[in-house]
Amino acid sequence: MLSRSSFNLLNLDDYSCVVDRARIPRIMTVPGILTEFEEDNIAGNGERRTGTGTGTETDQVSDVVSSVTPERRIIVANQLPVKAHRDGETNKWVFEYDPDALVLQLKSGFGPDVECVYVGSLPADIDPSEQEEVAQTLLDKFRCVPTFLSLEIQNKFYHGFCKHYLWPLFHYMLPVTLTHGVRFDRVAWQAYVSANKVFADKVMEVINPDEDYVWIHDYHLMVMPTFLRKRFHRIRVGFFLHSPFPSSEIYRTLPVRDEILRALLNCDLIGFHTFDYARHFLSCCSRMFGLDYKSKRGYIGLEYYGRTVSIKILPVGIHMGQIESVKSSIKTAKKVEELKKNYQGKQVILGVDDMDMFKGISLKFLAMGQLLEDYPSLRGSVVLVQIVNPARSRGHDIQEVEYETRKVAQEVNQRFSQDGYEPIVFVNGPVSTQDKVAYYAISECVVVNAVRDGMNLVPYKYTVSRQSSPELDKALGIDENESKERKSVIIVSEFIGCSPSLSGAIRVNPWNIDSVTEAMSLALTMPDNEKKLRHEKHYKYVSSHNVGYWAKSFDQDLERACKEHFHKRCWGVGFGLGFRVVALGFNFRKLSVEHIVSSYKKTNSRLILLDYDGTVMPQASVDKTPSKEVISILNVLSGDPKNVVFIVSGRGKDSLSKWFDSCKNLGLSAEHGWLTRWKGDSEWECCGGLAVDADWKKVALPVMEHYTQATDGSCIEQKESALVWHHQEADPDFGTWQAKELLDHLESVLANEPVVVKRGQQIVEVNPQGVSKGAVVESLITSMQSKGKPLDFVLCIGDDRSDEEMFEKIANSVSLQGVAEVFACTVGQKPSMAKYYLDDTVDVIKMLHGLEAASSQVPKGLGLGVSFETSV
């Protein structure tokens, strides 16, 4: 029996033309339930009736209310931007905003008229008896909607699947052995899916799908878009990944790789910190689903079942106002004075990291030990202060990292400590933002040595903290004349997301201890003027690319990505996490067998044009010989005296002649129309009577041979009129890359030749000018009409770029407009000049069977067709 949620998957109704849709309240503030089955309760005059249990109450919905908050963003993250604790006297829960929460800071990028509603979990375990009261308080005072997960689900979802499985894998650590990471656990995965559904359900409670935008954050909620898209096909949803996205070789080890990738593709916009992360994601889409991305006017997009999924590449920034506010605090100044006194006469190198296996803290300590070993003069004068934030998860791996880190620090300290001097100073967290700013202010250099990290904002915060401010300058004892020119040095791992944006930083390979040691030495001995220039460069970037800039840019791109929502018809297809939405233009629809058969029966002069590969023959088939089923269909259709049937293919005449030798009445057009044969016993005729000039092949063939040798899996097909370079068996990414290079190369060397260089589906082809499938169509139509037999039925089916020329020619044919039933049909749901589509070759054969049956029902003596055999 289907669950209720499954029924939505079977709903193929088109709601695109519905204009007067019921307005969904932004948030229910009156007790009661508004369901999808109670639309009658919403009056067309703006009245809202809500059941209260004691009768019916009618509230007038004012337009003024909606004008106060015309725009709204629903921000979804694993954790709400609030802190929670119990009041000691009342024993009630007390909440306050967490100023360090990124999802709270990003509101600075929105206008004052944009309302933010936050959906996420609380950093506290709330008793079920208190959850209703807490939820109401958070909604009323903080615009927060909490997701109360059970303790069991929370542990399996967050500590099990997220932190112990996904987090290491996305940071390139595979669980090769049982002692080296945690392997995939189906129970933990189910908890992950269940948690994502709870988050999605909470969004459903507050969303107005016609107006609101949803912004989902990070890897904890990667399958959530599927639940949202399943409920509201046109929902506006964006996703930003704050962790790395691994290379396809790593990602494809995920047993649930398809489910997660398809869920992300249910978004309108997907954001990444760096191009590397986006490139890995696009590579996975290409290798797993055969999706190719396109760049148009600076935007990257993926075509996915008629929808365009946009890709955003922009690293997050910091909240400048927060850091500036902390810098101006008297408490911060006092902390700076205290630290300056503690480390007087010493150069401070600072590290600020979570206790995490990927932060490279022990590698940093080894480099510090090496620095003091190689440069004895620095002993006693250089201190590495390491602030360690608490671990975000728990487990054996964290214990091992903590043990190793402290052991290395202890060994370095034992070796190089002196009276009143300890080279490595541990500062155990949590440490307040105020104290961190003080540490940043006194530090000569900051070292971010992570072996892999999604972004890491420590260098940004350090840069802003080192910038001049009256309070800190006074605490540091800096003269007013010098305060305007500050200096800073950043040592950053090349494997973290912020590295590309820090052009003035010293980039290091954290695994190379000698390299990190030399970087530390360079930072300590660098001339002041050099430090100032590097600081100025970083400060200019960080101050202009803050969190508000990032949020505004993402929001603008999300709005742009969703503009086409109501210009297309949408259907939901697929079950479970395989669900996706098919979006089609209003004039683009699936070809109905019943409709075309009905038109077929009413007409007497028909032209049927069929592509071969990808249309009647699956692209994946190794044996390209047509099946007996296809031969039988073509024999029946071409034997109908009312029909002229042609196979219009890019293949050579020898292959087509051999394969269709038994179809005596079938017309063949080979090499995209270069050669044409009207019937099995006819001669092959050249396009327009042109003579074959093969001199250009002497130039093109060596170029293609060079690329064939350099591209494993590629090959050259030599035709009478053309040369074709195939790369379908090559590596998808490399083959596409080489095809682009080959296209440019051939266009350059053949610029003065009478040929055209084109890219097709996994091919690069060189054809004589004037030869195309479109020219074949035009010639066939003209030939038939010149014999006094105007067409009243045209069927044209194809699957790739070359077939678009046929569709375009048919669409623009004046002689067909208003007098003929025209069915231009592409194979697959994709942008096309055709008005119809069929899903695959199976659908094509099914449709042709319908026409075959209709032809078989007509008595042979009643045919009114005429025989055509003329030069094309």
Secondary structure, DSSP 8 states (H G I E B T S, - for coil): ---HHHHGGG-----TT--S-----SS--SSS---TT-GGGB-TTSEEEEE-SSSEEEEE--HHHHHHS-EEEEEEEEE-SEEEEE-TTT--EEEEE-TT-HHHHGGGGS-TTEEEEEEEE-SS---HHHHHHHHHHHHHHH-EEE----HHHHIIIIIIIIIIIIHHHHTT----STTSS----HHHHHHHHHHHHHHHHHHHHH--TTT-EEEEESGGGTTHHHHHHHH-TT-EEEEE--S----HHHHTT-TTHHHHHHHHTTSSEEEESSHHHHHHHHHHHHHHH---EEEETTEEEEEETTEEEEEEE------HHHHHHHHT-HHHHHHHHHHHHHTTT-EEEEEEEES-TTS-HHHHHHHHHHHHHH-GGGTTTEEEEEEEE--SS-SHHHHHHHHHHHHHHHHHHHHH-BTTB-SEEEEES---HHHHHHHHHH-SEEEE--SSBS---HHHHHHHHHS--HHHHHHHT--TTTTTS---EEEEETTBTTGGG-TTSEEE-TT-HHHHHHHHHHHHHS-HHHHHHHHHHHHHHHHHS-HHHHHHHHHHHHHHHTTTGGGEEEEEE-SGGG-EEEEEETT-EE--HHHHHHHHHH-SSEEEEE--BTTTB-TT-S--S--HHHHHHHHHHHHSTTEEEEEE-SS-HHHHHHHTTT-TT-EEEEGGGTEEESSTTS--EEGGG-----TTHHHHHHHHHHHHHHSTT-EEEE-SS-EEEE-TTS-HHHHHHHHHHHHHHHHHHTTTSSEEEEEETTEEEEEETT--HHHHHHHHHHHHHHTT---SEEEEEE-SHHHHHHHHHHHT-GGGTTTSEEEEEEESSS--S-SEEESSHHHHHHHHHHHHHHHHTS-GGG----------
